[in-house]
Amino acid sequence: MSLLQNLSYEDYQQALTFSKEKCEIIAELANLKITLDDTNKPGEKLIKYLYRRGYSAAQYKQFLSNSQQVKTIVTYYKPQSKIAILIANSSYNDLSKLATPSVDCDSLAASLKNLGFIVLTLKNTLSSELQNILVKMVDVIPEDSYCFIFYAGHGCELCNTKCMLCIDCPTENIEMKHCVTENFVLKEVARCKPDLCIFIMDMCRMNLDRCSNPKMFEALANIEDYTIHSNLLVVYSTQSSAYEVLQIECSTTIDANVTYELKTGDTDKILPGSSQYVNALCTRLGDDLDISNLLDKVHGDVEKSFRKQRPIKVQCGVAKRSLYDPVKGNVAAVLAKVKDETKEFKNAVIF
């Protein structure tokens, strides 16, 4: 008996709801040569082609069952390249030392490399070094690429300007030369006209005291301007202070919030992705979701964790993009340029 004669009405209606990707999987299992880009009802066209090839209802159901075992990876776009810049500041000269930034960046590096990213990690940099490297990196990133930027370390906020504090930052009389601002990063990245930029800051965002840090506030008049491009996602791991979940000796940051200082013998207690946000992020990176939905899932996991935080996501642009999206450009050529531009920096490691 033919497929259409034996297929129940419920099964046929279910087929009409199938996505193009699911229909393509079933067609491949049935060895069908079929184009589904020309229809808004791929399931209907699939059933007709299966019927014409003489497949029975039982065979169709077997194809359907087998398709459940196939992991689908949706491609939303094909960028020229995918670059990740992971920044870890932990060994501060004057501020409390942090336990997890370096470990977290290593964990993220491994995960992003598996997704086809060229990964550059920068550890314990001075402000001038970090700015220099970022400028050089943007110079070699092709237009129409994906940029993933992650920072872990001490940070601050003043008048809505977020600042990443580099390892030469003092406890008082902080100046802009000790920081790299969010504005600077976004201004530089915009130069390479990326198709997607994800910028995650896993840091405390304390409000600096104006009296103790007058030069910082004086410099606000000259803060960098930046252009908001399409498909930009900026993430703050928490509303006010970041946590490092480790059972090791406590210390305090410059705003007296509790953090954790790395002491001799503590390294055995650190696991990959041991900060709350990065642990949730690395767990979710394997999910086949567009990046906006993936970050929403990560933030939901963080909010439900035992030490509750409320991450913030700022999104500009609505086009769906995925970290799984394949690259169409020359990866080897981009990698060679990245290596050449960063070879003079001893704290830079390429994965």
C-alpha positions in Angstrom: 0.0 0.0 0.0 1.2 3.5 -0.8 2.5 6.0 1.7 -0.5 8.4 1.2 -3.0 5.7 1.6 -1.6 4.4 4.8 -0.4 7.5 6.5 -2.8 8.7 9.2 -4.2 12.2 9.1 -2.4 13.0 12.4 0.9 11.8 11.0 0.4 13.9 7.8 -0.5 17.0 9.8 2.6 16.5 11.9 4.7 16.3 8.7 3.4 19.7 7.6 4.9 21.3 10.7 8.5 20.0 10.1 11.2 22.5 9.6 13.3 22.6 6.4 16.3 21.2 8.3 14.3 18.2 9.6 12.9 17.5 6.2 16.5 17.6 4.7 17.6 15.0 7.3 14.7 12.6 6.4 15.3 13.2 2.7 19.0 12.3 3.1 18.1 9.1 5.0 15.7 8.2 2.2 18.4 9.0 -0.5 16.2 11.7 -2.0 17.5 14.5 -4.2 15.2 17.3 -3.2 15.3 21.1 -3.0 13.3 22.6 -0.2 14.4 26.3 -0.5 11.6 27.0 -3.0 8.6 26.2 -0.7 7.2 27.3 2.6 5.7 23.8 3.2 8.8 21.6 3.2 7.0 18.7 4.9 4.3 18.6 2.3 6.9 18.4 -0.5 8.8 15.8 1.3 5.8 13.5 1.7 5.0 13.9 -2.0 8.6 12.9 -3.0 8.6 9.9 -0.7 5.2 8.8 -2.2 6.5 9.1 -5.8 9.6 7.0 -4.9 7.3 4.3 -3.6 8.1 4.4 0.1 5.6 2.9 2.5 4.1 4.4 5.6 6.2 2.0 7.7 9.4 3.1 5.9 8.5 6.7 6.4 8.1 6.2 10.1 11.5 4.4 10.3 13.1 7.4 8.6 11.3 9.7 11.0 12.5 7.6 14.0 16.1 7.6 12.7 16.1 11.3 12.1 15.6 11.8 15.9 19.1 10.4 16.4 20.7 12.9 14.1 22.0 16.1 15.7 21.0 19.1 13.7 23.2 22.1 13.5 21.4 25.1 12.1 23.5 27.5 10.0 22.3 31.1 10.2 25.2 32.7 8.4 28.7 32.1 7.1 31.2 34.7 8.4 34.7 35.3 6.9 36.3 34.2 10.2 35.6 33.6 13.9 38.0 35.2 16.4 37.9 35.0 20.2 40.0 37.3 22.4 40.0 36.2 26.0 41.5 38.5 28.7 42.3 37.3 32.2 43.7 39.7 34.8 44.4 38.0 38.1 47.9 38.8 39.4 47.5 42.4 40.4 50.3 44.4 41.8 48.3 46.3 44.4 44.7 44.9 44.2 43.7 41.6 45.6 44.7 38.6 43.4 41.9 36.6 41.8 41.7 32.9 41.5 39.6 32.1 38.5 40.2 34.4 35.5 43.1 32.5 34.1 41.4 29.1 34.6 38.1 30.4 33.1 39.8 31.7 30.0 41.5 28.4 29.4 38.2 26.6 29.7 36.5 29.0 27.3 39.5 28.8 24.9 39.1 25.0 24.6 35.3 25.2 24.1 35.6 28.0 21.5 38.4 26.3 19.6 36.1 23.3 19.2 33.6 25.6 17.6 36.1 26.7 15.0 37.3 29.9 16.6 40.8 31.3 16.4 41.4 31.9 20.1 43.9 34.5 21.6 44.3 34.5 25.4 45.9 37.5 27.1 46.8 37.1 30.8 47.9 39.8 33.3 48.4 42.7 31.0 49.1 46.4 31.6 46.6 48.8 30.2 48.9 50.1 27.4 49.7 46.5 26.4 46.1 45.5 26.2 45.1 48.5 24.2 48.0 47.9 21.8 47.1 44.2 21.3 43.4 45.0 20.7 44.3 47.6 18.0 46.6 45.1 16.3 44.0 42.3 16.4 41.3 44.5 14.9 43.7 45.4 12.1 43.9 41.7 11.0 40.3 40.6 11.6 38.5 40.5 8.2 35.3 42.4 7.7 32.1 40.3 8.1 33.6 38.2 10.9 32.4 37.0 14.3 34.2 38.5 17.3 33.9 37.0 20.8 35.6 39.1 23.5 35.7 38.0 27.1 37.2 39.8 30.1 37.7 38.4 33.7 39.2 40.5 36.4 38.7 43.6 38.5 36.5 46.3 37.1 34.6 49.5 38.0 31.9 51.8 36.7 31.6 55.5 36.8 28.8 57.5 35.2 27.8 54.4 33.2 31.3 53.9 31.8 32.6 50.4 32.5 36.3 50.0 33.0 38.4 46.9 33.0 41.2 47.3 35.5 44.6 46.1 34.4 47.3 44.7 36.7 49.1 48.0 37.3 46.0 49.6 38.8 46.5 51.2 42.2 44.1 51.1 45.1 43.6 54.9 45.0 44.2 57.7 42.5 43.2 55.4 39.7 43.6 57.0 36.3 42.3 56.1 32.8 45.8 54.9 32.0 45.2 52.0 34.4 42.0 50.9 32.6 40.6 49.8 29.3 37.1 51.1 28.9 34.2 49.3 27.3 33.9 52.2 24.9 37.5 51.7 23.7 36.9 48.0 23.0 33.6 48.6 21.1 35.2 51.5 19.1 38.1 49.4 18.0 36.0 46.3 17.1 33.7 48.5 15.0 36.6 49.3 12.7 36.6 45.8 11.3 32.9 45.9 10.7 32.0 42.5 12.2 28.8 40.7 11.4 28.6 39.7 15.1 30.3 40.9 18.2 29.8 39.4 21.7 31.5 41.2 24.5 31.3 39.6 28.0 32.6 41.3 31.1 32.9 39.0 34.1 33.9 41.6 36.7 32.7 43.7 39.6 31.3 47.0 38.5 31.9 49.0 41.6 31.3 52.8 41.7 34.6 54.6 42.3 34.7 57.3 44.9 35.2 60.7 43.3 37.3 62.2 46.1 39.8 59.3 46.0 40.0 59.1 42.2 39.6 62.7 40.9 41.6 62.1 37.7 39.2 59.3 36.6 36.2 61.6 36.7 38.1 64.5 35.1 38.9 62.2 32.2 35.3 61.4 31.5 35.0 64.4 29.2 37.4 62.6 26.8 35.9 59.2 27.0 35.8 57.3 23.6 32.8 57.4 21.3 31.8 54.2 19.6 29.4 53.1 16.8 26.8 50.5 17.5 26.9 48.1 14.7 24.4 45.3 13.9 24.4 42.1 15.9 26.1 43.4 19.0 25.6 41.7 22.3 27.2 43.2 25.5 27.0 41.1 28.7 27.7 42.0 32.3 28.0 38.8 34.4 26.3 40.4 37.4 24.6 43.6 38.4 27.1 44.9 40.9 29.7 42.3 42.0 31.1 39.1 40.6 31.6 35.9 42.6 34.3 33.3 42.4 32.9 30.1 43.8 35.8 28.5 45.6 36.3 27.3 49.1 39.6 29.2 49.7 40.8 32.1 51.7 38.7 35.3 51.4 40.0 38.8 50.8 38.3 42.0 49.7 38.3 44.1 46.5 39.0 47.8 46.5 35.3 48.4 47.2 35.3 46.0 50.2 33.3 43.3 48.4 34.3 39.7 49.2 36.3 37.9 46.6 38.8 35.1 46.8 42.6 35.4 46.8 44.7 32.6 45.5 47.0 31.2 48.2 49.7 28.5 48.1 48.1 25.1 47.7 44.8 26.4 46.4 45.3 25.6 42.8 44.1 22.0 43.4 40.7 23.4 44.4 40.1 25.2 41.2 38.2 23.4 38.4 37.8 24.5 34.8 35.1 27.1 34.6 35.0 27.5 38.3 33.4 31.0 38.3 29.7 30.8 38.2 29.2 32.7 34.9 31.8 30.8 33.0 30.8 27.5 34.4 27.2 28.1 33.1 28.5 29.5 29.8 30.9 26.5 29.1 28.0 24.1 29.9 25.8 25.7 27.4 28.2 26.3 24.5 27.4 22.8 23.1 23.7 23.7 22.7 22.6 24.3 19.1 21.0 27.7 19.8 21.4 31.1 18.3 23.7 33.2 20.5 20.9 35.4 21.9 18.9 32.4 23.1 22.0 30.7 24.3 23.0 33.6 26.5 19.4 33.8 27.8 19.8 30.1 28.9 23.1 30.9 30.5 21.6 33.8 32.4 18.7 31.6 33.6 21.2 29.0 34.9 23.2 31.7 36.8 20.0 33.2 38.3 19.0 29.8 39.6 22.4 29.0 41.0 23.0 28.8 44.8 24.7 32.1 44.9 22.2 34.1 42.9 23.4 36.7 40.4 21.5 38.6 37.8 23.5 38.9 34.5 22.6 41.7 32.1 22.4 41.3 28.3 22.3 44.4 26.0 21.4 43.5 22.4 21.5 45.6 19.3 20.2 43.8 16.2 17.8 40.9 15.8 19.5 38.7 13.1 20.0 35.2 14.4 23.6 34.0 14.6 25.2 30.9 16.1 28.7 30.1 17.4 28.4 26.9 15.3 28.1 28.9 12.0 30.8 27.7 9.6 33.5 30.0 8.3 33.7 30.8 4.6 37.1 32.6 4.6 40.7 31.5 4.7 41.2 30.5 8.3 44.9 29.6 7.8 45.6 33.1 6.4 43.9 34.9 9.3 45.6 32.7 11.8 49.0 33.5 10.3 48.3 37.2 10.6 47.2 36.9 14.2 50.4 35.1 15.1 52.5 37.6 13.3 50.8 40.6 15.0 51.0 39.1 18.5 54.4 37.4 18.5 56.0 40.3 20.4 53.6 40.0 23.4 54.8 37.4 25.9 51.4 37.2 27.6 49.6 36.3 24.4 48.8 32.6 23.6 47.0 31.4 20.5 44.9 28.3 20.5 
